[in-house]
Amino acid sequence: MAEDDWFRSGAWDENAQDLFRERLKRARDQKWFYLRVKARAIAAEHPEDALTLFAQYIAADPEHWSDGHYAIATIELARGEIDAAFAALDEAMGENGQDLGATGVMENAFLCAFYGRTDRYERALALFEPWDKGAARQFGRPFNRSFAGNYGEALMLHALGRVDEAQLPARAALEQQLSDRGPVAGHPALGIPPRASEEMMRQLVWIAGLWDSKVLGDPPTRFAT
């Protein structure tokens, strides 16, 4: 067994747990680091125990609490505990909603839209404003969103009745899905989003104002009347 297997390995049987707790107790410093690495290593197979370790990590390293809450949100999402996932995501994003940076803002927008959390739409959209203002000052344009950001913004704007505004992010999201090149010059494979489901693509086509009922038939389930 490698010297660092006690905290890097995904093993979590009784012996592994005893070894981890013993070595953690003896550690003089960086206990937060060992807790974080072990929690990530066991999260897929032992999510509840990983949640406990992440809670201990947050307590041991207040400086990086945002990272810990984000990890908890990811685990809760994988478990299907959507309310708990959003609660942890809110903790990670902080009171101003910006502690995870632009990535957090865009992931929040995507998740709010994907799960239809209409109670969160207004704030999720408002969190884009500082990034748009900063990009406008520096580059003379709005902030470039990822596919997650464009998809989330399009669905939320549309749901709030801002149909014309929703078309631009919907079309941007479609372009990102249809492109075989990412946004980073010289690195075409970087930044290409995962392939969206057929239903998500249908939603975007509808919101973008590109729907042809003769070709595509009935509207997406989410917008059917």
C-alpha positions as CSV (number, residue, x, y, z in Angstrom):
1,M,0.0,0.0,0.0
2,A,1.3,3.4,-0.9
3,E,2.1,5.8,1.9
4,D,-0.7,8.2,1.0
5,D,-3.4,5.5,0.3
6,W,-4.9,6.1,3.7
7,F,-6.4,9.4,2.5
8,R,-6.3,9.1,-1.3
9,S,-7.8,5.6,-1.8
10,G,-11.5,5.1,-2.3
11,A,-11.5,2.2,0.1
12,W,-13.9,2.7,2.9
13,D,-14.4,-0.6,4.6
14,E,-14.1,-0.9,8.4
15,N,-10.3,-1.2,8.3
16,A,-10.0,1.8,5.9
17,Q,-12.2,3.9,8.2
18,D,-10.2,3.0,11.3
19,L,-6.9,3.7,9.5
20,F,-8.1,7.0,8.2
21,R,-9.4,8.2,11.6
22,E,-6.2,7.1,13.3
23,R,-3.9,8.8,10.8
24,L,-6.1,11.9,10.8
25,K,-5.9,12.1,14.6
26,R,-2.1,11.9,14.5
27,A,-1.8,14.6,11.7
28,R,-0.2,17.8,13.0
29,D,-1.6,20.1,10.4
30,Q,-3.5,20.2,7.1
31,K,-6.3,18.0,8.5
32,W,-8.6,19.8,6.2
33,F,-6.6,18.6,3.2
34,Y,-6.9,14.9,4.2
35,L,-10.6,15.3,4.9
36,R,-11.2,16.9,1.5
37,V,-9.2,14.4,-0.5
38,K,-10.8,11.4,1.2
39,A,-14.3,12.7,0.9
40,R,-13.8,13.2,-2.8
41,A,-12.4,9.7,-3.1
42,I,-15.3,8.0,-1.5
43,A,-18.2,10.2,-2.7
44,A,-19.4,8.0,-5.5
45,E,-19.7,4.8,-3.5
46,H,-20.3,6.3,0.0
47,P,-22.1,9.6,-0.4
48,E,-23.5,9.9,3.1
49,D,-20.0,9.3,4.7
50,A,-18.5,11.8,2.2
51,L,-21.0,14.4,3.3
52,T,-19.9,13.9,6.9
53,L,-16.3,14.3,5.9
54,F,-17.0,17.4,3.9
55,A,-18.8,18.9,6.9
56,Q,-15.7,18.2,9.0
57,Y,-13.6,19.7,6.2
58,I,-15.6,23.0,6.3
59,A,-15.2,23.1,10.1
60,A,-11.5,22.5,9.8
61,D,-10.8,25.0,7.0
62,P,-13.1,28.0,7.3
63,E,-11.1,29.8,4.6
64,H,-12.3,27.3,1.9
65,W,-15.8,26.8,3.1
66,S,-17.2,27.6,-0.4
67,D,-15.4,24.7,-1.9
68,G,-16.8,22.3,0.7
69,H,-20.4,23.5,0.3
70,Y,-20.0,23.2,-3.5
71,A,-18.8,19.6,-3.1
72,I,-21.8,18.9,-0.9
73,A,-24.2,20.3,-3.5
74,T,-22.7,18.0,-6.1
75,I,-23.2,15.0,-4.0
76,E,-26.7,15.9,-3.0
77,L,-27.5,16.5,-6.7
78,A,-26.2,13.0,-7.6
79,R,-28.4,11.5,-4.8
80,G,-31.5,13.3,-6.2
81,E,-31.8,15.5,-3.1
82,I,-32.6,18.6,-5.1
83,D,-33.6,20.9,-2.2
84,A,-30.5,20.0,-0.3
85,A,-28.4,20.5,-3.3
86,F,-29.7,24.0,-3.8
87,A,-29.3,24.8,-0.1
88,A,-25.6,23.8,-0.3
89,L,-25.1,25.7,-3.6
90,D,-26.5,28.8,-2.0
91,E,-24.0,28.4,0.9
92,A,-21.2,27.9,-1.6
93,M,-22.2,31.0,-3.6
94,G,-22.3,33.1,-0.5
95,E,-24.6,36.0,0.5
96,N,-23.7,38.0,-2.6
97,G,-24.1,35.0,-4.9
98,Q,-20.6,35.5,-6.4
99,D,-18.3,33.4,-4.2
100,L,-18.0,30.6,-6.9
101,G,-17.3,33.1,-9.6
102,A,-18.9,33.1,-13.0
103,T,-18.9,29.3,-13.1
104,G,-21.2,29.2,-10.1
105,V,-23.5,31.8,-11.5
106,M,-23.9,29.9,-14.7
107,E,-24.3,26.5,-13.1
108,N,-26.9,28.0,-10.8
109,A,-28.8,29.4,-13.8
110,F,-28.7,26.0,-15.5
111,L,-29.9,24.0,-12.5
112,C,-32.7,26.5,-11.7
113,A,-34.0,26.2,-15.2
114,F,-33.5,22.5,-15.6
115,Y,-35.4,21.8,-12.4
116,G,-38.0,24.5,-13.0
117,R,-37.2,26.3,-9.7
118,T,-39.3,29.4,-10.6
119,D,-38.8,30.7,-7.1
120,R,-35.1,31.2,-7.9
121,Y,-35.4,32.7,-11.4
122,E,-35.3,36.4,-10.6
123,R,-32.2,36.2,-8.4
124,A,-30.4,33.7,-10.8
125,L,-30.8,36.2,-13.6
126,A,-29.7,39.1,-11.5
127,L,-26.5,37.4,-10.7
128,F,-25.4,37.8,-14.3
129,E,-25.5,41.6,-14.0
130,P,-22.0,42.2,-12.4
131,W,-20.4,40.0,-15.0
132,D,-22.2,41.7,-17.9
133,K,-21.3,45.2,-16.6
134,G,-17.6,44.1,-16.1
135,A,-17.4,42.7,-19.6
136,A,-19.1,45.8,-21.1
137,R,-16.5,48.1,-19.4
138,Q,-13.5,46.0,-20.4
139,F,-14.6,44.5,-23.8
140,G,-17.6,46.5,-24.9
141,R,-19.9,43.5,-24.9
142,P,-21.9,41.3,-22.5
143,F,-20.2,38.5,-20.6
144,N,-19.7,35.3,-22.7
145,R,-21.8,32.6,-21.1
146,S,-21.2,28.9,-21.3
147,F,-23.8,26.6,-22.7
148,A,-25.1,26.1,-19.1
149,G,-25.5,29.8,-18.7
150,N,-27.2,30.4,-22.0
151,Y,-29.6,27.5,-21.6
152,G,-30.5,28.6,-18.1
153,E,-31.0,32.2,-19.0
154,A,-33.1,31.3,-22.1
155,L,-35.5,29.1,-20.2
156,M,-35.8,31.5,-17.3
157,L,-36.4,34.6,-19.4
158,H,-39.0,32.7,-21.5
159,A,-40.8,31.5,-18.4
160,L,-40.9,35.0,-17.0
161,G,-42.6,36.3,-20.2
162,R,-39.5,38.0,-21.5
163,V,-39.8,36.0,-24.8
164,D,-37.9,38.3,-27.1
165,E,-35.0,38.6,-24.7
166,A,-34.9,34.8,-24.4
167,Q,-34.2,34.3,-28.1
168,L,-30.6,35.5,-28.0
169,P,-29.3,33.1,-25.3
170,A,-31.3,30.3,-26.8
171,R,-29.7,30.8,-30.2
172,A,-26.3,31.1,-28.6
173,A,-26.8,27.8,-26.7
174,L,-27.9,26.1,-30.0
175,E,-24.7,27.4,-31.7
176,Q,-22.6,26.0,-28.9
177,Q,-24.2,22.6,-29.2
178,L,-23.8,22.5,-33.0
179,S,-20.2,23.8,-33.1
180,D,-17.3,21.3,-33.2
181,R,-14.9,23.9,-31.8
182,G,-14.6,25.4,-28.4
183,P,-14.1,29.2,-27.6
184,V,-10.4,29.0,-26.9
185,A,-8.2,30.0,-29.9
186,G,-5.7,27.4,-30.8
187,H,-7.4,24.8,-28.6
188,P,-10.5,23.7,-30.5
189,A,-11.3,20.8,-28.1
190,L,-11.5,23.0,-25.0
191,G,-14.8,24.3,-23.8
192,I,-17.0,22.1,-26.0
193,P,-20.1,21.5,-23.9
194,P,-21.5,18.0,-23.3
195,R,-24.2,17.0,-25.7
196,A,-27.6,18.2,-24.7
197,S,-30.6,15.8,-24.7
198,E,-33.1,15.9,-27.6
199,E,-35.7,17.5,-25.3
200,M,-33.3,20.3,-24.3
201,M,-32.5,21.0,-27.9
202,R,-36.2,21.1,-28.7
203,Q,-36.8,23.6,-25.9
204,L,-34.0,25.8,-27.3
205,V,-35.3,25.7,-30.8
206,W,-38.8,26.7,-29.5
207,I,-37.5,29.6,-27.4
208,A,-35.2,30.8,-30.2
209,G,-38.3,31.2,-32.4
210,L,-37.1,28.6,-34.9
211,W,-39.8,26.1,-34.4
212,D,-41.4,24.7,-37.6
213,S,-44.4,22.6,-36.6
214,K,-44.6,21.0,-40.1
215,V,-41.1,19.6,-39.6
216,L,-40.9,19.2,-35.8
217,G,-44.5,18.5,-34.9
218,D,-45.9,19.3,-31.5
219,P,-44.0,21.8,-29.2
220,P,-41.7,20.5,-26.5
221,T,-43.5,18.9,-23.6
222,R,-42.5,21.8,-21.3
223,F,-44.3,24.3,-23.5
224,A,-47.3,22.2,-24.7
225,T,-50.7,23.8,-23.9
